[in-house]
């Protein structure tokens, strides 16, 4: 029965994370159509340093060194960073790219209200 309880807790966590990913995915589709963004770790770092971005998404499988670097620069410039619960392939596909991307830097939210939901 111990393993059954653990399995149920795991399934509940997965259900919650799926809902979160779907919610963010819907906002990202709106941003893709009406906003502006760049993909890539180096591009995101440049945008953060220039203070030209409003939000940075980091894929869950991003290497820790790059992830912590993006988070650190974001903290210094008071820019929101979100760990996207999908991997880099899913993040790239959601943003309409045919390649995996570890990081997406969003400069213009377009018609999306994702920042208001984060606050």
ABEGO torsion letter per residue (X at the ends): XAAAAAAAAAAAAAAAAAAAAAAAAAAAAAAAAABBBBBEAAAAAAAAAAGABABBBBBAABBAAAAAAAAAAAAAAGBBBBBBABBAAAAAAAAGBABBBABBBBABAEABAAAAAAX
